[in-house]
């Protein structure tokens, strides 16, 4: 059974990976433009897998916004 990651958890994890406050993130902003790179994305994917989710690295990379990731991970 896949874990349900809340949008708040996703945003908190992304903010932590970027070293920025959650309040500074726009859920519709391109996270690669914001400074996220593939290494950080892989770290997020691994953390979410450890939490029981089943993220697809390629799908997340194709739609690099927190809003899209929330949809993908709640599929």
N, C-alpha and C positions, 0 to 999 in steps of 0.2 A: 504494500500500500504506500503510495507516494505521500510525502509530507505536504502540508499546505503551508506555504510561506506567505505571510501577510505582506502587503505592500509596504507597511512600516518596517518590517524586517529587511525587505529587499533594499529599501532606501537607506536604512542604517548601515547595512553591509557595504553598499556602493559608496556611501559617504566615507566610511572607514577606509575602504580601498583607495579612495582619492585623497584622503587626509583633509577632508572638508566637512563643515557642519551640514547636517541633513537639511537645515532650512535653506541652504544655498542651492540645493538641487531642484531642477525643474523636471518633473517626471517625463516630459516630452522632449527633453534636450538630448541630442546625440552625445552619448557618453564617451565616444572616441574623440569627438571634438573637445570634450571637457577634460581629456587627459588620460582616460582609461586606455590601457593597452592590452594586448592579448595575454600577457603574463598575468596581469591583475584579473582579467576576465577568467582565466583558468583557475586562479585561486578562489574566486567567487563560486565557480562551478563546483569545485571540490568541496568547499564549505557547505554548499547547498546539498550536495550528494551525501555528505556526512550527516546532515540533518534529515535525510530521508527523501529528498526531492529527486527528480530525474531530469535535470536540465540537459539540453542539447546544445553543446558549445556552438556549433555552426548556426543553429537557428537564432541563438542569442546574438551572435556576431553580425548576422544579417539584419537584425532589428535592434540596434543598440540604444534603446531608451528604456528607462525604468517602467514606463507604462506598458510597453510591448512585452517586456520580460514578465511583468505581473500576469498578463494574459497568457503568455506561453507556459508559464509555470503552474498556472491554475487550469490549463487546458481542459 
